[in-house]
Amino acid sequence: MLNSAQQPLWPGCKNTSKLSVALTMLSLKSKHNMSQTCFNDVMMFMKESSHPESFIPNFRETKKLVVGLGLSRIKIDCCIDGCMLYYKGDSTLKEYKFCQKPRYKENLNACKKTSKFVPYKRIHYLPLIPRLQRLYASVRSAEHMRWHYENRREEGVLCHPSDGEAWKYFDKLYPEFALEPRNVRLGLCADGFTPFNQGKSYSCWPIIITPYNLVIVF
């Protein structure tokens, strides 16, 4: 991955590297909900219309390039009613321990060797600890994580969560934690819920954990 970050898109190219192209295109794919076929078609057009020696990866090659960033995800099957996760010790179960409902949908192509088990419901977990560790792996982001402690504001000025009463109250409750500026303050939030299956039906309800240490850019 380090080689792709330093290797120019084509010999003599100064502004764009192989890795930057891959990251930019993945960002655009997510932003505009591009299909994999559309992604490959765009990359093919870029390759045909750019420098003959340029490296324009397809979707599969792009994923291989960015795997070193550690942006992994874990797919975890879960109960259709939300009563359990098939995780760790329960990962091999075929039905739910509490409601005894099946884990997988009925497989109409069970006789085919290529058929796969399809769960009724699945969550996509983005591991938290590696992402927090990377915030301190970069000198620049590490400075941003300590900004709230090293750039004290005058009393009465509110420009960061650390200036608020809740932050100060937490520091009083846990003074040893507050003494280490590198300790991470996390906030849990969700992009809405539909209790009891009411309201509009969505296929994804994200639950987001935000580090409050980071500097706020106005």
C-alpha positions as CSV (number, residue, x, y, z in Angstrom):
1,M,0.0,0.0,0.0
2,L,2.9,2.4,0.8
3,N,4.3,1.8,-2.7
4,S,1.0,2.6,-4.3
5,A,0.8,5.8,-2.2
6,Q,4.2,6.9,-3.6
7,Q,3.9,5.6,-7.1
8,P,2.5,8.2,-9.6
9,L,-0.5,7.4,-11.7
10,W,1.8,7.5,-14.8
11,P,5.5,8.3,-15.2
12,G,6.0,12.0,-14.6
13,C,2.6,12.6,-12.9
14,K,3.1,14.8,-9.9
15,N,-0.3,15.4,-8.4
16,T,-2.0,11.9,-8.4
17,S,-0.9,8.5,-7.1
18,K,-2.3,5.1,-7.6
19,L,-3.7,5.1,-4.1
20,S,-5.3,8.5,-4.3
21,V,-7.2,7.5,-7.5
22,A,-8.5,4.4,-5.8
23,L,-9.6,6.3,-2.7
24,T,-11.2,9.1,-4.7
25,M,-13.1,6.7,-6.9
26,L,-14.4,4.6,-3.9
27,S,-15.6,7.8,-2.3
28,L,-17.5,8.8,-5.4
29,K,-18.9,5.3,-5.7
30,S,-20.3,5.6,-2.2
31,K,-21.5,9.2,-2.6
32,H,-23.4,8.6,-5.8
33,N,-24.4,5.0,-5.1
34,M,-22.5,3.7,-8.2
35,S,-22.9,0.0,-9.1
36,Q,-19.8,-2.1,-9.5
37,T,-20.5,-2.3,-13.2
38,C,-20.7,1.5,-13.5
39,F,-17.5,1.8,-11.5
40,N,-15.6,-0.5,-13.8
41,D,-17.0,1.3,-16.9
42,V,-15.9,4.7,-15.6
43,M,-12.4,3.4,-14.8
44,M,-12.2,1.8,-18.2
45,F,-13.1,5.1,-19.9
46,M,-10.5,6.9,-17.7
47,K,-7.9,4.4,-18.7
48,E,-8.6,4.7,-22.4
49,S,-8.6,8.5,-22.4
50,S,-5.5,9.1,-20.2
51,H,-1.8,8.5,-20.5
52,P,-1.0,5.1,-22.1
53,E,1.1,4.0,-19.1
54,S,-1.4,5.1,-16.5
55,F,-2.6,2.7,-13.9
56,I,-6.4,2.9,-13.6
57,P,-7.6,0.0,-11.4
58,N,-11.0,-1.8,-11.7
59,F,-13.1,-2.4,-8.7
60,R,-11.4,-5.6,-7.6
61,E,-7.9,-4.1,-7.9
62,T,-9.1,-1.0,-6.1
63,K,-10.2,-3.0,-3.1
64,K,-6.9,-4.8,-3.0
65,L,-5.1,-1.4,-2.9
66,V,-7.0,-0.1,0.1
67,V,-7.1,-3.3,2.2
68,G,-3.9,-2.1,3.9
69,L,-5.8,0.9,5.4
70,G,-7.5,-1.5,7.8
71,L,-11.0,-0.4,6.8
72,S,-12.3,-3.9,7.5
73,R,-15.9,-4.8,8.4
74,I,-17.4,-7.8,10.0
75,K,-20.7,-9.3,8.8
76,I,-22.8,-10.7,11.7
77,D,-26.0,-12.5,11.2
78,C,-28.8,-11.6,13.6
79,C,-32.3,-12.6,14.6
80,I,-35.1,-11.3,12.4
81,D,-36.7,-10.0,15.6
82,G,-33.5,-8.5,17.0
83,C,-33.2,-10.8,20.0
84,M,-29.7,-12.1,19.5
85,L,-26.5,-12.0,17.3
86,Y,-24.8,-15.0,15.8
87,Y,-21.4,-13.9,17.2
88,K,-18.5,-15.7,18.9
89,G,-19.9,-18.7,20.7
90,D,-23.2,-18.5,18.9
91,S,-21.8,-18.1,15.4
92,T,-22.5,-21.7,14.3
93,L,-26.1,-21.9,15.5
94,K,-28.8,-22.5,12.8
95,E,-31.7,-21.1,14.8
96,Y,-32.3,-18.5,17.5
97,K,-31.8,-19.6,21.1
98,F,-34.8,-17.6,22.4
99,C,-37.5,-17.6,19.7
100,Q,-36.3,-20.7,17.8
101,K,-36.8,-19.0,14.4
102,P,-34.6,-20.1,11.6
103,R,-31.4,-18.2,10.9
104,Y,-31.5,-18.6,7.1
105,K,-34.1,-18.1,4.5
106,E,-35.5,-21.2,2.8
107,N,-33.0,-22.3,0.1
108,L,-34.9,-23.3,-3.1
109,N,-31.6,-24.2,-4.8
110,A,-30.2,-26.5,-2.1
111,C,-29.3,-29.1,-4.7
112,K,-26.9,-26.8,-6.4
113,K,-23.2,-26.8,-5.2
114,T,-23.0,-23.0,-5.7
115,S,-26.0,-22.2,-3.6
116,K,-25.4,-20.1,-0.4
117,F,-27.3,-19.7,2.8
118,V,-28.9,-16.3,3.0
119,P,-29.7,-14.9,6.5
120,Y,-32.9,-13.1,7.3
121,K,-31.0,-10.2,8.8
122,R,-27.4,-9.1,9.1
123,I,-25.5,-6.3,10.6
124,H,-22.2,-4.8,9.3
125,Y,-19.8,-4.0,12.2
126,L,-16.9,-1.7,11.6
127,P,-14.3,-2.5,14.3
128,L,-13.8,0.5,16.6
129,I,-10.4,-0.1,18.2
130,P,-8.3,-0.2,14.9
131,R,-9.9,3.0,13.8
132,L,-9.1,4.7,17.1
133,Q,-5.5,3.5,16.9
134,R,-5.1,5.0,13.5
135,L,-6.1,8.4,14.8
136,Y,-2.8,8.3,16.8
137,A,-0.8,6.7,14.1
138,S,-0.7,10.0,12.1
139,V,1.1,13.0,13.6
140,R,-1.5,15.4,12.3
141,S,-4.6,13.6,13.6
142,A,-2.8,12.8,16.9
143,E,-2.4,16.6,17.4
144,H,-6.1,17.0,16.7
145,M,-7.0,14.4,19.3
146,R,-5.1,16.4,22.0
147,W,-6.3,19.8,20.8
148,H,-9.0,20.1,23.4
149,Y,-6.4,19.9,26.2
150,E,-3.5,21.8,24.7
151,N,-5.7,24.8,23.5
152,R,-7.6,25.9,26.5
153,R,-10.2,28.6,25.9
154,E,-11.1,31.4,28.3
155,E,-14.0,30.8,30.7
156,G,-17.4,31.4,29.1
157,V,-16.3,30.7,25.5
158,L,-17.9,27.6,24.0
159,C,-16.3,26.3,20.8
160,H,-15.7,22.6,21.6
161,P,-17.5,19.9,23.7
162,S,-14.7,20.2,26.3
163,D,-16.0,23.7,27.1
164,G,-19.4,22.4,28.0
165,E,-20.7,21.6,31.5
166,A,-21.2,17.9,30.8
167,W,-17.5,17.5,29.9
168,K,-16.3,19.3,33.0
169,Y,-18.7,17.3,35.2
170,F,-17.3,14.1,33.7
171,D,-13.8,15.3,34.5
172,K,-14.8,15.8,38.2
173,L,-16.2,12.3,38.4
174,Y,-13.2,10.7,36.8
175,P,-10.1,12.9,37.5
176,E,-7.5,10.2,36.7
177,F,-9.1,9.7,33.2
178,A,-9.2,13.5,32.7
179,L,-5.5,13.9,33.4
180,E,-4.5,12.0,30.3
181,P,-5.3,14.2,27.2
182,R,-4.9,11.2,24.9
183,N,-7.9,9.4,26.4
184,V,-10.7,9.2,24.0
185,R,-14.2,10.6,24.7
186,L,-16.8,8.8,22.6
187,G,-20.4,9.8,21.8
188,L,-23.0,7.3,20.7
189,C,-25.7,8.3,18.2
190,A,-28.1,6.7,15.8
191,D,-29.7,7.9,12.6
192,G,-33.3,7.2,13.8
193,F,-35.2,4.1,14.8
194,T,-38.6,2.6,13.9
195,P,-39.9,1.0,17.1
196,F,-42.4,-1.9,16.7
197,N,-42.1,-1.7,12.9
198,Q,-43.9,1.6,12.7
199,G,-43.2,4.3,10.1
200,K,-41.2,3.9,7.0
201,S,-39.3,0.8,6.4
202,Y,-35.5,1.2,5.8
203,S,-33.0,-1.5,5.1
204,C,-30.2,0.1,7.2
205,W,-30.2,2.0,10.5
206,P,-26.7,3.1,11.3
207,I,-25.4,3.4,14.8
208,I,-22.4,5.8,14.9
209,I,-19.7,6.4,17.5
210,T,-18.1,9.8,17.3
211,P,-14.7,10.8,19.0
212,Y,-15.4,14.1,20.7
213,N,-11.6,14.8,21.1
214,L,-11.2,16.0,17.5
215,V,-10.9,19.7,16.8
216,I,-13.9,21.4,15.4
217,V,-13.3,23.1,12.0
218,F,-15.5,26.0,11.3
